[in-house]
Amino acid sequence: MNALSPIVFTDMDGSLLDHYDYSHSCADELLAQLKSCSVPVIPTTSKTRTECLALRAELNNTDPFITENGAAIYIPHNYFKHVPEDVAITDAYYVKTMVADRAHWQNILAQFGARHAETFISFQQAGIDGIMRLTGLDKSQARRAAQREYGEPIKWLGTAQQYDLFCQHMQSNHAQLLKGGRFIHVSGDCDKGRALAWTMAHFQYNFERPLVSIALGDSANDVAMLEAADYAVVIRSPVHDIPQIHAHNELIVTEQYGPEGWVEGLTKILNKLAINIE
């Protein structure tokens, strides 16, 4: 490997995973090359812990991961030489949490829903069958998606005027709204960018060599992560415009969508940095 060591932070849906069928097959070769060269690939996603555990097993990924739009960061035991501070300890992971739990945000949603029930459907309201219809996931995948811990996804059904009222209600209750490829995620004051920064600080503390962060994403909820990274890849989406990134000197916008774009953009950055992973 090179003197400069990359740490890759990647969105999942619409980025590493295809928007329509969640396939990652065309990225598998590059993922295997990264793993063989000990380049960490950090899933940084709106997905739940349960979803990430299943995906990491499928991807043969053993690196840390970031869930629910930066609400929690999971570091495997013995991954770092130094144990992170201010973390909860579970059987397999150190867990850094950034926000209150799901029930808190569900209560705030319920207050608005009591007056405007027709404006949204939440994962809690949809249930497993509803999540399957909204996402195209199979039943086992939908069950994992339903196991939120730090926020609540909603499908917005109301008008623009009603959405303004919704935003006012959420802001007055210190809730944050993040728009993903399919849903609006209601949670606390967290984002993927702050989670990236916290994670990079612990990588730098534990590895005595120059590190560089590379982030890949396709949606508005990826903007903070893309702006926080040293190098950023915006992956084109077949269903929405590219997100607006502000003042980034090292930005690539792909020509291709989903995992094809993921390979395209990451390969360009690795080549630009003269990082050889073959």
C-alpha positions as CSV (number, residue, x, y, z in Angstrom):
1,M,0.0,0.0,0.0
2,N,0.9,3.7,-0.2
3,A,2.0,6.2,2.5
4,L,-1.4,7.8,2.3
5,S,-4.1,5.4,3.6
6,P,-7.7,5.8,2.5
7,I,-10.7,5.3,4.7
8,V,-13.9,4.9,2.6
9,F,-17.3,6.0,4.0
10,T,-20.2,4.9,1.8
11,D,-23.9,5.4,1.6
12,M,-25.7,2.2,0.8
13,D,-29.1,2.6,-1.0
14,G,-28.6,4.2,-4.4
15,S,-24.9,4.2,-4.0
16,L,-23.2,0.9,-3.2
17,L,-26.6,-0.8,-3.6
18,D,-28.7,-0.3,-6.7
19,H,-31.8,1.8,-6.1
20,Y,-34.2,-0.7,-7.7
21,D,-32.9,-4.2,-6.8
22,Y,-30.3,-3.4,-4.0
23,S,-27.7,-5.3,-6.0
24,H,-24.0,-4.6,-5.4
25,S,-22.5,-7.3,-7.7
26,C,-20.7,-4.9,-10.0
27,A,-18.8,-3.4,-7.0
28,D,-17.8,-6.8,-5.5
29,E,-14.5,-7.0,-7.3
30,L,-13.4,-3.5,-6.1
31,L,-14.7,-4.3,-2.6
32,A,-12.6,-7.5,-2.6
33,Q,-9.5,-5.5,-3.7
34,L,-10.0,-2.9,-1.0
35,K,-10.3,-5.7,1.7
36,S,-7.2,-7.4,0.4
37,C,-5.3,-4.2,0.9
38,S,-6.8,-3.5,4.3
39,V,-8.7,-0.4,3.2
40,P,-11.6,0.1,5.6
41,V,-15.0,0.5,4.0
42,I,-17.4,2.1,6.5
43,P,-21.1,1.7,5.7
44,T,-22.6,5.1,6.5
45,T,-26.3,4.8,6.0
46,S,-29.9,5.5,7.0
47,K,-30.2,1.7,7.6
48,T,-30.7,0.1,11.0
49,R,-28.1,-1.8,13.0
50,T,-29.8,-5.0,12.2
51,E,-29.8,-4.2,8.4
52,C,-26.1,-3.3,8.6
53,L,-25.2,-6.5,10.3
54,A,-26.9,-8.5,7.6
55,L,-25.3,-6.4,4.8
56,R,-21.9,-6.6,6.3
57,A,-22.1,-10.4,6.4
58,E,-23.2,-10.4,2.8
59,L,-20.4,-8.0,1.8
60,N,-17.7,-9.8,4.0
61,N,-17.2,-6.5,5.7
62,T,-15.7,-6.4,9.3
63,D,-15.1,-2.6,9.6
64,P,-17.0,-0.1,11.8
65,F,-20.4,1.1,10.6
66,I,-22.6,4.1,11.0
67,T,-26.4,3.7,11.2
68,E,-29.5,5.8,11.0
69,N,-27.9,8.9,9.3
70,G,-25.2,9.2,11.9
71,A,-27.2,8.5,15.0
72,A,-24.9,5.7,16.1
73,I,-21.4,4.5,15.3
74,Y,-20.4,0.8,15.9
75,I,-16.8,-0.1,16.5
76,P,-16.0,-3.9,16.7
77,H,-14.2,-5.0,19.8
78,N,-10.4,-5.2,19.2
79,Y,-10.6,-3.1,16.0
80,F,-8.7,-0.2,17.5
81,K,-5.8,-0.5,19.9
82,H,-7.3,2.3,22.1
83,V,-10.8,1.9,23.3
84,P,-13.0,4.9,22.4
85,E,-14.2,7.1,25.2
86,D,-17.8,7.9,26.0
87,V,-19.2,4.7,24.4
88,A,-21.6,2.0,25.5
89,I,-20.2,-1.5,25.5
90,T,-22.1,-4.4,24.0
91,D,-21.1,-8.0,23.4
92,A,-19.4,-7.3,20.1
93,Y,-19.2,-3.5,19.7
94,Y,-18.4,-0.2,21.2
95,V,-21.4,2.1,20.4
96,K,-21.2,5.9,20.2
97,T,-24.8,7.3,20.2
98,M,-25.5,10.9,19.1
99,V,-29.3,11.3,19.8
100,A,-32.2,10.3,21.9
101,D,-34.0,7.0,21.2
102,R,-36.7,6.2,18.7
103,A,-39.6,6.6,21.1
104,H,-38.8,10.2,21.7
105,W,-39.1,11.1,18.0
106,Q,-42.2,8.9,17.6
107,N,-44.0,10.9,20.3
108,I,-43.2,14.2,18.5
109,L,-44.5,12.7,15.2
110,A,-47.6,11.6,17.0
111,Q,-48.4,15.1,18.2
112,F,-48.4,16.4,14.6
113,G,-50.2,13.3,13.3
114,A,-53.0,13.8,15.8
115,R,-53.9,17.0,13.8
116,H,-52.7,16.0,10.3
117,A,-53.0,12.3,10.1
118,E,-53.3,12.2,6.3
119,T,-49.9,13.9,5.7
120,F,-47.5,11.1,6.3
121,I,-47.1,7.4,7.0
122,S,-44.3,6.3,9.4
123,F,-42.6,2.9,9.5
124,Q,-44.3,2.4,12.8
125,Q,-47.7,3.0,11.2
126,A,-46.9,1.0,8.0
127,G,-45.9,-2.2,9.8
128,I,-44.0,-4.9,8.0
129,D,-46.3,-5.3,5.1
130,G,-46.4,-1.6,4.5
131,I,-42.7,-1.3,4.6
132,M,-42.5,-4.0,2.0
133,R,-44.8,-2.1,-0.3
134,L,-43.0,1.2,0.3
135,T,-39.5,-0.2,-0.3
136,G,-39.7,-3.4,-2.4
137,L,-37.9,-5.3,0.4
138,D,-38.8,-8.9,1.1
139,K,-40.3,-9.8,4.5
140,S,-37.1,-10.6,6.3
141,Q,-35.5,-7.4,5.0
142,A,-38.5,-5.3,6.0
143,R,-38.4,-6.7,9.5
144,R,-34.7,-5.6,9.8
145,A,-35.6,-2.2,8.3
146,A,-38.4,-1.8,11.0
147,Q,-36.0,-2.2,13.9
148,R,-35.2,1.5,14.2
149,E,-33.4,2.6,17.4
150,Y,-32.8,6.3,17.0
151,G,-35.4,7.8,14.7
152,E,-38.4,7.3,12.5
153,P,-38.6,7.3,8.7
154,I,-41.8,8.7,7.1
155,K,-43.2,8.8,3.6
156,W,-44.6,12.3,3.1
157,L,-48.1,12.4,1.6
158,G,-49.1,16.0,2.3
159,T,-48.9,19.3,0.5
160,A,-46.1,21.8,0.4
161,Q,-48.0,24.1,2.8
162,Q,-48.6,21.2,5.2
163,Y,-44.9,20.3,5.0
164,D,-44.0,23.8,6.1
165,L,-46.2,23.3,9.2
166,F,-44.6,19.9,9.7
167,C,-41.1,21.5,9.6
168,Q,-42.1,24.2,12.1
169,H,-43.4,21.6,14.5
170,M,-40.3,19.4,14.2
171,Q,-37.9,22.3,14.7
172,S,-39.8,23.6,17.7
173,N,-39.3,20.1,19.2
174,H,-35.6,20.0,18.3
175,A,-36.1,17.3,15.7
176,Q,-34.0,17.2,12.6
177,L,-35.3,16.1,9.1
178,L,-33.1,14.4,6.6
179,K,-34.3,13.6,3.1
180,G,-33.1,10.3,1.7
181,G,-33.8,8.6,-1.6
182,R,-37.2,7.4,-0.5
183,F,-38.0,8.7,2.9
184,I,-37.7,11.6,5.3
185,H,-35.9,10.6,8.5
186,V,-36.9,12.2,11.7
187,S,-34.3,12.1,14.5
188,G,-32.1,14.4,16.6
189,D,-29.2,16.7,15.9
190,C,-26.9,14.3,14.1
191,D,-25.7,13.7,10.5
192,K,-23.3,11.5,8.6
193,G,-20.7,14.2,8.5
194,R,-20.3,14.4,12.3
195,A,-20.2,10.7,12.5
196,L,-17.5,10.6,9.8
197,A,-15.5,13.2,11.7
198,W,-15.8,11.3,15.0
199,T,-14.8,8.0,13.3
200,M,-11.8,9.6,11.4
201,A,-10.5,11.1,14.7
202,H,-10.4,7.6,16.2
203,F,-8.7,6.1,13.1
204,Q,-6.1,8.8,13.2
205,Y,-5.5,8.3,17.0
206,N,-4.9,4.6,16.4
207,F,-2.9,4.6,13.2
208,E,0.4,6.4,13.0
209,R,0.3,7.2,9.3
210,P,-1.4,9.8,7.1
211,L,-5.0,9.1,6.5
212,V,-7.4,10.4,3.9
213,S,-11.2,10.2,4.0
214,I,-13.3,9.4,0.9
215,A,-17.1,9.6,1.0
216,L,-19.6,8.4,-1.6
217,G,-23.3,9.2,-1.6
218,D,-26.3,10.1,-3.8
219,S,-28.9,11.9,-1.6
220,A,-29.5,15.0,0.5
221,N,-28.8,13.0,3.6
222,D,-25.3,12.4,2.4
223,V,-24.4,16.1,1.9
224,A,-22.8,16.5,5.4
225,M,-20.7,13.4,4.9
226,L,-19.6,14.4,1.4
227,E,-18.7,17.9,2.7
228,A,-16.8,16.5,5.7
229,A,-14.6,14.1,3.7
230,D,-11.3,15.0,2.1
231,Y,-12.6,13.6,-1.2
232,A,-16.2,13.2,-2.2
233,V,-18.1,11.3,-4.9
234,V,-21.7,12.2,-5.7
235,I,-23.3,9.3,-7.4
236,R,-26.0,10.1,-9.9
237,S,-29.5,8.8,-9.2
238,P,-32.1,7.5,-11.6
239,V,-34.9,9.0,-9.5
240,H,-33.7,12.4,-8.1
241,D,-31.3,15.3,-8.9
242,I,-27.8,15.3,-7.5
243,P,-27.6,16.9,-4.1
244,Q,-26.0,20.4,-3.8
245,I,-22.5,20.2,-2.3
246,H,-21.0,23.5,-1.1
247,A,-17.4,24.5,-1.5
248,H,-15.6,21.2,-2.0
249,N,-12.4,21.3,-3.9
250,E,-12.1,17.5,-4.3
251,L,-15.5,16.5,-5.7
252,I,-16.4,14.0,-8.5
253,V,-19.9,13.6,-9.9
254,T,-20.3,10.2,-11.7
255,E,-21.8,9.6,-15.1
256,Q,-23.2,6.2,-14.0
257,Y,-25.8,5.3,-11.4
258,G,-25.7,3.2,-8.2
259,P,-22.9,0.7,-7.8
260,E,-21.6,1.3,-11.3
261,G,-21.2,4.9,-10.4
262,W,-19.6,3.9,-7.0
263,V,-16.9,1.9,-8.8
264,E,-16.4,4.8,-11.4
265,G,-16.1,7.5,-8.7
266,L,-13.9,5.6,-6.2
267,T,-11.6,4.3,-8.9
268,K,-11.1,7.9,-10.2
269,I,-10.2,9.1,-6.7
270,L,-7.8,6.2,-6.0
271,N,-6.1,6.9,-9.3
272,K,-5.9,10.6,-8.5
273,L,-4.2,9.8,-5.2
274,A,-1.9,7.2,-6.9
275,I,-3.2,4.6,-4.5
276,N,-2.7,1.1,-6.0
277,I,-5.0,-1.5,-4.6
278,E,-4.2,-4.3,-7.1
